[in-house]
Amino acid sequence: MSGRVRLAAIFALAGTLIPPCGCRKTLQRPDATLTPWLQEVRLPDSAGFDAYLVHASDVGVWTVQALPLLERYACSEIVALDDRGRCTVFVSYSGKWTPTVVLQDGAWLGAIAREDIDPRRQGKELYVGGKNGNLYQIAPHHEGGFDVNRIAHLPGREMHTLAAADFDPTRDGIELFLFTRPGGLFLLEPVQESGSAFVCHHRQDLAGRVRDAVVLPGEGGAPPTLATVARTGEVSLIRFASGRPETTVIYQTTVGLGRIAASSSAPGDSPVLYITADDGRVIRLERDEAGRFESNTIYAGPQGPRGLCAGRFHEDPAKETVAVFGYSKRVELLTREQDRWTVETIFEDVDKGHWLAKAELDGRNGTDELIASGYGKRVILLSRPPGYGLGRMTATSAR
């Protein structure tokens, strides 16, 4: 090796490079303050929450969920679906988040569900779909890695919402329902006799696009019910009998509805529903003794709410709390104290918000965490500080 080559190698290791022309150029090393896979990245905090950067993308991130994909890890992973059709799984390790791009479809992904749909695989699978009308099954291996298969294609239909549960007691297994644009409802079933094949049944045409759904536990041993919100301004309860959907509209308004969340409730109790309207309202729906749903607006905020979560976000578990995120860029916490709702901004992102997910990722507090994503091209974790909501603790570290 010549002296010039040896010198170039030394400078390269030191962070500089000598090109053939002899000019020196500084290499661009990763900035640890912006790389969550190297170390925990703190963001400016607001109103009693710690904010952490999980991911900085190059495009909008439309959907995020915390899901226990990898059995060898105790902490759930974060799954993100973005505008380029990437499904990225983030694994936590002492505040760091390591990303793995599992698939890339080429156009936005947004629909997501996790359940044990496929009897040929052990455990639960992850299902995602999006603009191209492709539905993918993602199955993790215990020793690491994922199997990814396209299991359905609906030409000309965008997949917006997935929902999975044992809705129909007359058939074996858990059902996976797909909501599309143009408005449609499809049932996905594995073909038992054939490899990894699936069949997608068209069940119903819909007037508009279902933008979000939650599975509600059945009451008195009844099968689960699916609660949906649609661009048509309707909140519906869907029950399934012999594979046929039976839809009941429980609320109607004059603008599109975007997100729905359900409160945690004791077994047998009817959960409270929260919905967002495109004009900025957050509406609370509660079933009365006669079985009718009473509605009231608990927040009239900025137009374009695009994320909604109900959970325990206050140290007092008796306080009802809901988080909302949207085009205002603000994550806002709504808290009910007696019969009055208050609102506080707990974080402001760099651009419009699109999704919120509830998670349990930090055992140092007694409350739920929030995951936020959207047009700001970031995935953000919001967590109460260590010791919050735990009552008596011996000590916490000063920052």
DOGUMI-559955 format. One record per residue (C-alpha): residue in three letters; x, y, z. Coordinates in steps of 0.05 Angstrom, whole numbers, padded with zeros to 5 digits, always signed. Example, Ala and Ser with C-alpha at 12.3 -4.5 7.8 and 13.67 -1.06 7.14 Angstrom:
ALA+00246-00090+00156SER+00273-00021+00143
//
This chain:
MET+00000+00000+00000SER+00028+00068-00019GLY+00038+00123+00032ARG-00017+00165-00001VAL-00067+00107+00004ARG-00048+00094+00076LEU-00057+00168+00092ALA-00125+00169+00059ALA-00147+00109+00100ILE-00125+00142+00164PHE-00163+00206+00148ALA-00225+00166+00128LEU-00226+00132+00196ALA-00217+00199+00229GLY-00278+00227+00194THR-00246+00260+00133LEU-00233+00236+00063ILE-00179+00255+00013PRO-00208+00250-00057PRO-00162+00236-00116CYS-00155+00310-00130GLY-00122+00319-00062CYS-00178+00364-00034ARG-00203+00345+00035LYS-00278+00339+00049THR-00312+00326+00116LEU-00355+00264+00118GLN-00427+00272+00141ARG-00431+00230+00204PRO-00499+00212+00234ASP-00524+00265+00282ALA-00539+00226+00346THR-00589+00279+00368LEU-00632+00260+00308THR-00621+00185+00305PRO-00667+00147+00353TRP-00633+00080+00335LEU-00568+00105+00367GLN-00595+00136+00431GLU-00658+00162+00464VAL-00678+00228+00430ARG-00715+00278+00474LEU-00759+00331+00443PRO-00785+00396+00475ASP-00836+00377+00528SER-00903+00408+00543ALA-00955+00405+00598GLY-00929+00347+00639PHE-00909+00298+00584ASP-00840+00276+00561ALA-00834+00274+00485TYR-00788+00226+00448LEU-00771+00218+00375VAL-00783+00146+00351HIS-00773+00159+00276ALA-00758+00215+00227SER-00783+00196+00158ASP-00779+00228+00089VAL-00855+00226+00078GLY-00919+00229+00119VAL-00934+00173+00167TRP-01008+00158+00165THR-01020+00103+00216VAL-00983+00079+00279GLN-00999+00024+00328ALA-00964-00009+00387LEU-00968-00084+00378PRO-00933-00144+00410LEU-00904-00175+00348LEU-00840-00207+00373GLU-00850-00257+00430ARG-00777-00255+00452TYR-00785-00182+00472ALA-00828-00160+00531CYS-00842-00090+00503SER-00891-00081+00446GLU-00863-00058+00379ILE-00887+00005+00343VAL-00913-00007+00272ALA-00916+00053+00224LEU-00948+00057+00155ASP-00926+00114+00110ASP-00941+00150+00045ARG-00892+00109+00004GLY-00925+00044+00024ARG-00873+00024+00075CYS-00891-00017+00136THR-00836-00005+00187VAL-00829-00042+00254PHE-00792-00007+00310VAL-00761-00047+00367SER-00747-00013+00434TYR-00683-00021+00473SER-00671+00025+00533GLY-00700+00086+00498LYS-00671+00070+00429TRP-00717+00050+00371THR-00688+00004+00317PRO-00727+00006+00251THR-00739-00052+00203VAL-00775-00038+00137VAL-00817-00100+00128LEU-00850-00084+00062GLN-00857-00028+00010ASP-00920-00026-00033GLY-00904+00038-00072ALA-00966+00078-00051TRP-00993+00096+00017LEU-01011+00043+00069GLY-01062+00059+00122ALA-01105+00000+00143ILE-01078-00046+00198ALA-01102-00103+00242ARG-01070-00159+00282GLU-01104-00225+00297ASP-01099-00300+00290ILE-01135-00305+00223ASP-01093-00359+00189PRO-01099-00428+00222ARG-01036-00450+00184ARG-00993-00403+00224GLN-00978-00403+00298GLY-01000-00341+00336LYS-01026-00275+00310GLU-01009-00245+00243LEU-01005-00172+00223TYR-01048-00148+00164VAL-01038-00083+00126GLY-01069-00052+00064GLY-01073+00014+00026LYS-01082+00054-00037ASN-01062+00000-00087GLY-01116-00048-00063ASN-01065-00098-00038LEU-01072-00134+00028TYR-01010-00163+00060GLN-01000-00215+00114ILE-00938-00204+00158ALA-00918-00262+00202PRO-00860-00255+00250HIS-00810-00311+00263HIS-00792-00326+00335GLU-00718-00323+00319GLY-00724-00258+00280GLY-00748-00233+00213PHE-00816-00234+00180ASP-00853-00271+00126VAL-00891-00223+00080ASN-00944-00246+00030ARG-00994-00209-00012ILE-01057-00247+00002ALA-01111-00205-00033HIS-01118-00153-00087LEU-01180-00111-00100PRO-01171-00074-00166GLY-01193-00002-00163ARG-01207-00002-00089GLU-01166+00032-00034MET-01163-00005+00032HIS-01176+00044+00089THR-01197+00004+00150LEU-01188-00067+00176ALA-01224-00099+00235ALA-01215-00169+00263ALA-01253-00208+00316ASP-01297-00270+00325PHE-01359-00232+00300ASP-01398-00291+00273PRO-01410-00350+00320THR-01438-00393+00263ARG-01370-00401+00230ASP-01302-00424+00256GLY-01245-00375+00267ILE-01236-00301+00271GLU-01263-00257+00215LEU-01222-00202+00181PHE-01265-00147+00150LEU-01239-00096+00100PHE-01271-00028+00087THR-01254+00004+00020ARG-01262+00065-00023PRO-01307+00063-00065GLY-01349+00045-00005GLY-01349-00030+00006LEU-01344-00084+00059PHE-01306-00148+00045LEU-01292-00211+00086LEU-01225-00245+00081GLU-01221-00320+00093PRO-01163-00370+00088VAL-01174-00428+00041GLN-01161-00488+00087GLU-01140-00537+00033SER-01091-00494-00005GLY-01022-00470+00016SER-01026-00397+00036ALA-01085-00378-00007PHE-01141-00332+00016VAL-01208-00312-00014CYS-01240-00244-00008HIS-01316-00242-00007HIS-01355-00179-00023ARG-01407-00171+00031GLN-01438-00102+00022ASP-01434-00037-00017LEU-01431+00025+00026ALA-01452+00096+00012GLY-01384+00124+00034ARG-01316+00108+00062VAL-01309+00079+00132ARG-01249+00116+00160ASP-01241+00082+00228ALA-01271+00025+00269VAL-01266-00005+00339VAL-01286-00074+00363LEU-01335-00072+00422PRO-01340-00133+00468GLY-01406-00169+00466GLU-01454-00161+00525GLY-01481-00221+00562GLY-01440-00271+00521ALA-01461-00242+00454PRO-01410-00236+00397PRO-01370-00172+00390THR-01399-00112+00353LEU-01361-00067+00306ALA-01370+00008+00314THR-01351+00050+00253VAL-01347+00123+00231ALA-01355+00144+00159ARG-01344+00201+00112THR-01420+00202+00105GLY-01425+00229+00177GLU-01453+00165+00206VAL-01434+00125+00268SER-01457+00054+00259LEU-01458-00011+00298ILE-01448-00072+00255ARG-01467-00142+00278PHE-01456-00204+00236ALA-01503-00263+00230SER-01482-00320+00184GLY-01433-00273+00151ARG-01486-00221+00135PRO-01476-00151+00165GLU-01533-00119+00202THR-01521-00044+00209THR-01553+00004+00258VAL-01539+00079+00253ILE-01533+00107+00323TYR-01511+00178+00306GLN-01514+00223+00244THR-01484+00292+00231THR-01476+00339+00172VAL-01400+00332+00164GLY-01353+00274+00154LEU-01330+00234+00214GLY-01258+00212+00218ARG-01238+00174+00282ILE-01270+00133+00336ALA-01246+00110+00404ALA-01279+00070+00460SER-01268+00077+00535SER-01244+00019+00576SER-01303-00012+00613ALA-01317-00067+00662PRO-01340-00134+00632GLY-01413-00128+00612ASP-01413-00052+00613SER-01428-00013+00550PRO-01366+00028+00532VAL-01370+00102+00520LEU-01353+00122+00448TYR-01316+00184+00425ILE-01316+00208+00353THR-01284+00265+00315ALA-01320+00307+00263ASP-01282+00342+00208ASP-01307+00410+00231GLY-01267+00403+00296ARG-01317+00373+00345VAL-01304+00314+00391ILE-01370+00280+00407ARG-01384+00233+00464LEU-01436+00177+00457GLU-01463+00139+00516ARG-01518+00087+00518ASP-01576+00103+00566GLU-01618+00052+00604ALA-01666+00047+00545GLY-01610+00027+00499ARG-01608+00093+00461PHE-01544+00132+00451GLU-01541+00202+00479SER-01492+00249+00446ASN-01459+00312+00470THR-01402+00354+00443ILE-01344+00355+00493TYR-01296+00397+00451ALA-01304+00446+00394GLY-01233+00454+00369PRO-01194+00468+00305GLN-01219+00438+00241GLY-01188+00373+00217PRO-01180+00327+00278ARG-01145+00264+00252GLY-01125+00226+00314LEU-01164+00204+00376CYS-01149+00162+00437ALA-01186+00146+00501GLY-01146+00120+00559ARG-01115+00134+00627PHE-01073+00196+00617HIS-01084+00228+00686GLU-01057+00205+00753ASP-01128+00201+00780PRO-01157+00140+00745ALA-01228+00165+00760LYS-01218+00223+00712GLU-01243+00212+00642THR-01189+00232+00591VAL-01187+00235+00515ALA-01130+00257+00470VAL-01140+00289+00401PHE-01090+00308+00346GLY-01101+00340+00279TYR-01089+00394+00228SER-01076+00444+00284LYS-01009+00406+00296ARG-01028+00402+00370VAL-01038+00340+00412GLU-01091+00362+00462LEU-01114+00328+00525LEU-01188+00332+00544THR-01202+00318+00618ARG-01270+00312+00651GLU-01274+00339+00721GLN-01344+00329+00749ASP-01387+00352+00690ARG-01337+00401+00659TRP-01286+00386+00605THR-01219+00422+00603VAL-01168+00422+00547GLU-01092+00430+00549THR-01039+00425+00495ILE-00989+00371+00512PHE-00947+00373+00448GLU-00942+00411+00383ASP-00913+00377+00322VAL-00879+00410+00262ASP-00938+00397+00215LYS-01009+00370+00213GLY-01026+00308+00253HIS-01059+00246+00224TRP-01059+00190+00277LEU-01057+00176+00351ALA-01049+00109+00384LYS-01052+00088+00457ALA-00995+00045+00483GLU-00963+00015+00545LEU-00889+00024+00532ASP-00863+00055+00596GLY-00871+00021+00664ARG-00841+00079+00701ASN-00909+00113+00705GLY-00979+00090+00720THR-01012+00118+00658ASP-01018+00102+00584GLU-00971+00130+00531LEU-00990+00163+00465ILE-00959+00152+00396ALA-00969+00209+00346SER-00955+00213+00272GLY-00974+00252+00210TYR-00952+00303+00158GLY-00893+00322+00202LYS-00858+00258+00177ARG-00844+00236+00248VAL-00867+00184+00299ILE-00870+00214+00368LEU-00877+00179+00436LEU-00910+00220+00491SER-00902+00193+00562ARG-00916+00218+00632PRO-00851+00228+00672PRO-00824+00171+00716GLY-00864+00163+00780TYR-00927+00197+00753GLY-00990+00161+00775LEU-00953+00108+00815GLY-00966+00135+00884ARG-00909+00120+00932MET-00840+00112+00900THR-00772+00111+00932ALA-00736+00155+00882THR-00734+00180+00811SER-00673+00207+00774ALA-00667+00282+00765ARG-00660+00304+00693
//
